[in-house]
Amino acid sequence: MASAGEAPGGEDTHVEKKKKASERYWEEPGKDGNQTEKNDGESKQLQHKKAEKSRKRKLEHKPRDQSRGKNFLSGKTDPFPGPAPVPKDRIQKFKRKEDMSKPRHKRHKLRQLITQSEDASKMSQNQAARFDLLLPEDAGFLEGDEGEDTCTISQNDIADAVDLASSAKYFNLKLSQFGPYRLDYSKTGRHLVLGGRRGHIACLDWQSKQLMCEINVMESINDVKWLHSESMYAVAQKKWLYIYDSNGIELHCIRKFNDVLRMQFLPYHFLLATVSATSFLQYLDVSVGKEVAAICTKTGRLDVMCQNPYNAIIHLGHANGTVTLWSPNQKEALVKMLCHQGGVRSVSVDKTGLYMVTSGMDKKLKVYDIRTFKPLKSYFLPAGASCLSLSQKGLLSAATGDIVQVYRDVWSTPVTKPYMAHRVRGAVSGLHFCPFEDVLGVGHGDGFTSMLVPGAGEPNFDGLDANPYRSAKQRQEWEVKALLEKIQPELISLNPNKLGEVDRATFEQRHQDRVEALGFDPLAKQKFVPKFKKKGRSSSGAVERRKKQVAHEDQRELIKNTIEQKMRTEKEQEWKIKESVVFRKKSALDRFKK
Amino acid sequence: MRPIKVLSRNPDDYVRETKYDIQRVPRNYDPSLHPFEVNREYARALNATKLERVFAKPFLASLDGHRDGVNCMAKHSTNLSSLLSGSCDGELKIWNLTKRECVRTLQAHEGFVRGIVVRFCGTSFFTVGDDKTIKQWKMQSPGYGEEEEPLNTILGKTVFTGLDHHRREGVFATCGQQVDIWDEQRSSPVRSFTWGVDSFSSVRFNPVETELLASCASDRSIVLYDMREATPLKKVVMTMRSNTLCWNPMEAYYFTCANEDYSLYTYDMRNLEQPVVVHMDHVSAVLDVDFSPTGKEFVSASFDKTIRIFPKDGGHSREVYHTKRMQHVICIKWSADNKYILSGSDEMNIRLWKANASEKLGVLAHREREAANYNQKLKEKYQHHPQVKRIARHRHLPKNIYHQAKELRVMREARRRKEKNVRKHSKPGSVPVVTEREKHVVTVVK
């Protein structure tokens, strides 16, 4: 940029030689004029020299100037030639993988293929990074005055300070009859379902505060969960699992799922994962209504559950302090981690799938790196957190009794104070950040509280993935598309990008599997059994001789192979040495050697 | 005033203004908002592959009207919708492909029509037949009351079996007992090439180096000529006879010949020692071959009642077409717009096929085209995944062809195994490894 700025300066002097340059609004007014008034003669000399210099420079730089930008008729050059630069860190955000190494030998076709694909991906990264600059919304934030903690700012103060539409997002629903409440926001963050312990279910469009349905199932409710869209939700009732539509009509009663305590919905797989009091983890494919897997975890009552949004693995917390990771394809846990002394009370995994936050009966809050399964941070909370929830931007909310605390950056820096805190009117039983909004929903014994947490939600949504403003038609279209690209449950594994990698070990793996399945190795060489021959040719001596012959032949082949290999390696080494000699000879200084 | 900001979107920025606008779709390409992208892409690729097989309906139309087997066809040089075909009873028909009807019929020869070629200007065409004549005809049909008569008739000494026209000049070549170069203005050949005693089955001008020709002879050889020289350039002798050949229109130093030994061979004209690629898949003699105008693929017609499409550098076909009623396919053409394939067969029909079996014909809307391109790329990207591969390469074959192919495979395997065993039990080096490409060339003569 700096060098580009020089060019117009040189042009200016060139013009000045003939006459004074006309004033431009971007130059400082009167600066040139003052100079000329002060020392007329000197300036002329200076100008002359300058002109000469500039002419020289021009001669030197002519080809570079031409290449850099178009010279306009006015004599100006483009001050920002070439494509606009894109910040490196933004490009990094869109980088999926490291650059491929090109094959060493000729292989022109492969080389070309790799270069082409690399160019294409680079271009797409650049364009995405460039598009990223233009995103319309910025994330929210909250800063205290000097010496003031942000956690002391009350919700009422925040609601007063922000605009009307946002202040309406802080509200309390006083539902003291049927509590405590569980809650769930739909994927777009538009809709909310509340399920009271004593059978009350309410669905609402919480931003417009429109009630969609309200029913009482006259039975205890353990959990509620939206399915893929806001037209259906699942309710874990006293005995069975029920599916209702948004008008409160019972669609299904699924008797295969009994005593369900917690549920998670995997939106890209269309799977509803449930855990029950009978220690069963079950998966229901909601697109076809089939049970995909039922796993007996053999760990007692299961009431702590969360999903990893990055790879659709289910995390379960147990009473003995372990957290286990499950996929529907395996009857055993993928990973078992001992996280706490005493039972695990709550688990949560962040959006990128890197960190897991757990809280236990030992009143500790721990942060784990799930790539290495190692603890990163451990905090002590005086009362212990009963519920945890992570927002899209990585804020952690923890409920201790009737106080909801929100923490920032729990994994990168040691946290001493909460970012925000709020006291609700009963013990907290459900906690959920609203996607794409700076809102935290709290279900408690006295109803529901929607509180404002600036900086919690992702500011820019993707219209093709989850659009809070979509119309009915758009939703229908999205539903069809989403169903078409439903991921099969067999593809759930710890590394979701496994499918995009080269499967190197397959042959060996296949062979091993085959050996395991058959019980013997079909490719193994069978032991030589000499044929029985008549007319006395199968005397024990003759048989022994024949055996020896075969063994001898095998031995010869083995020796031959090893010798051949030896020769080959020797030859290669020789060639390498030769090559290195040849390369050394090519040095420019060799001509002086004698 | 407290420094505070809470997300607050104006719905007007995200919702369309009137119902006549299109919906607004704000995008955010952040990878963390799009989890499972590989898996979802894979699901899309699988769907695209399945849909491709669902929509693979290559057969478009059958043009019937000939009263004997179709022996030869010619594309019009300037008109996409015209096709000329000659049958075994000497009848010649000109077809309008858009209307799928015959526009003109004429009795060109007595006996077979052996070859048709349209002049480069498209105003007239030449035919040769079993009655030892070369006839030139006007492309326009005769007016009312006029008789169907050739512009020009040349009586040759021997039977002609094929002909081809020069790309730019009034010169054409015929083959029979020798290869003759004719000037359109004269009634005797300008030049005759012979090389030993044999008869030729086809002759083709090179589309780029227009003075060069190649021909297939019945003594199992392929001979190259330069029109300006008095003697042939060189020839390659193979183990079996080649029926026809076709030059690659884009890389015109390559030509592909259809051989009697069920395979096609692509040669580099500059090096005839061994073919560049051996294309195997047919289970009977290959009778005709034609390149696509892009030079990336070619189509072959075989005695086994199927048509196969090969990539120019692939050993196996990417597509096979067959119908219950199609008999031995005698001649094949790839249309000049790269979209259709025309096949003429023994049972008197000409069939029109799509070159890309699942392609949607007609004008595509922009979004449709985008979707098709995207799907194509997805299929390419995931083509090696076992599930995708299995679906993409599955073809239903008639029972006899399926079994014959299996038999051939077993035979080839057995031969290979035997050779291996022989090699194992003989003196090292005495039984050299002969590759499939080297196997079929006997000699190259210059």
Interface residues (C-beta under 8 A of the other chain):
Chain A: K93 F94 R96 A128 F131 D132 L135 P136 E137 D138 A139 G140 F141 L142 E143 D145 I153 D157 I158 A161 V162 D163 A165 S166 K169 Y268 P309 Y310 N311 A312 K351 T352 F436 E437 D438 L452 P454 G457 E458 P459 N460 F461 D462 G463 L464 D465 N467 P468 Y469 R470 S471 K473 Q474 L484 E485 K486 I487 Q488 L491 P496 N497 L499 G500
Chain B: M1 R2 P3 I4 K5 V6 L7 S8 R9 P11 D13 Y14 V15 Q23 R24 V25 P26 R27 N28 Y29 D30 P31 S32 L33 H34 P35 F36 V38 N39 R40 Y42 A43 R44 N47 H385
